[in-house]
Amino acid sequence: MTLRDERGTVLLEVLVALLILSMAGMAAVQLVAAGLNSEFDSRRREQVLATEERVLAAATLLTQSELDQRIGRHSVGELLIDVQRPERGLYRIAVVQREWPEIEDLVTVTYRPEVPRAP
């Protein structure tokens, strides 16, 4: 084998090695980008859940008459709140996002005893 043949083989090996390294580098960049996107999505979701938690906490503090006035699905800022009265004295309160109204993110049931009316 001549020196000229060896140079061509070495050049081919270097090109293949560079191709493999560049593909590995591209994969690493894609993984980092996917990780950053996931982190951003997680932070946004955490903020939305914190807002939903505040809305749900405020709704659980409402009196019986205030809950009766809010039975059904109503808009609260960028969220929807769904108040139902499945049984006497029980109120089911759910918080959902406008984008996905069929998915209830947070739900609670609260009890408000019937207040006897004065004669």
C-alpha positions in Angstrom: 0.0 0.0 0.0 1.4 3.4 -0.9 1.5 6.5 1.1 -1.0 8.1 -1.1 -3.6 5.4 -0.5 -3.1 5.7 3.3 -3.7 9.5 3.1 -7.0 8.9 1.3 -8.1 6.3 3.9 -7.1 8.6 6.8 -9.1 11.5 5.3 -12.1 9.3 4.9 -11.8 8.1 8.5 -11.6 11.7 9.7 -14.6 12.7 7.7 -16.7 9.8 9.1 -15.5 10.7 12.7 -16.5 14.4 12.1 -19.9 13.2 10.8 -20.5 11.1 13.9 -19.4 13.9 16.3 -21.6 16.4 14.6 -24.6 14.1 14.8 -23.9 13.5 18.5 -23.6 17.3 19.0 -26.9 17.9 17.2 -28.6 15.3 19.4 -27.2 16.9 22.5 -28.5 20.3 21.4 -31.9 18.9 20.8 -32.0 17.3 24.2 -31.0 20.6 25.9 -33.7 22.4 24.0 -36.3 19.9 24.9 -35.3 20.1 28.5 -35.6 23.9 28.5 -39.0 23.7 26.9 -40.2 21.3 29.5 -38.9 23.5 32.3 -40.8 26.5 30.8 -44.0 24.5 30.5 -43.7 23.3 34.1 -43.2 26.8 35.4 -46.2 28.0 33.5 -48.3 25.1 34.7 -47.2 25.8 38.3 -48.3 29.4 38.0 -51.7 28.4 36.6 -52.2 25.9 39.5 -51.3 28.5 42.1 -53.9 30.8 40.6 -56.5 28.0 40.5 -55.7 27.2 44.1 -56.3 30.8 45.2 -59.7 30.9 43.3 -60.8 27.6 44.9 -59.8 28.7 48.4 -61.8 31.9 47.9 -64.8 30.0 46.7 -64.8 27.7 49.7 -65.1 30.7 51.9 -68.4 31.8 50.4 -71.5 31.5 52.5 -74.4 29.3 51.6 -76.4 32.1 50.0 -73.4 33.2 48.0 -72.8 29.7 46.7 -76.5 29.4 45.8 -76.1 32.5 43.7 -73.1 31.0 41.9 -74.5 27.6 41.0 -73.5 26.7 37.5 -70.3 27.5 35.5 -69.0 31.1 35.7 -66.0 33.0 34.5 -63.4 34.1 37.1 -60.6 35.9 35.2 -59.0 33.5 32.9 -60.5 30.5 34.7 -64.0 29.0 35.0 -65.5 28.0 38.3 -68.3 25.3 38.4 -70.5 25.3 41.5 -72.9 22.4 41.9 -75.2 21.4 44.7 -75.5 17.6 44.6 -77.3 17.4 48.0 -78.7 19.6 50.6 -75.9 21.5 52.3 -73.2 20.1 50.0 -71.5 22.2 47.3 -69.1 20.8 44.8 -66.7 23.4 43.5 -64.4 22.8 40.5 -61.9 25.1 38.8 -61.1 24.6 35.1 -59.2 26.4 32.4 -61.0 28.0 29.5 -58.8 26.2 27.0 -59.8 22.7 28.4 -63.3 23.2 30.0 -63.8 19.4 30.1 -60.8 18.9 32.5 -61.3 19.8 36.1 -57.9 20.8 37.6 -59.0 21.2 41.2 -62.2 20.0 42.9 -63.5 20.2 46.4 -66.7 19.6 48.2 -67.8 21.9 51.1 -70.6 21.7 53.5 -72.9 24.6 54.5 -75.6 23.7 56.9 -79.1 24.9 56.2 -79.8 28.1 58.1 -83.3 28.0 59.6 -85.3 31.0 58.5 -86.7 33.3 61.2 -90.6 33.2 61.5 
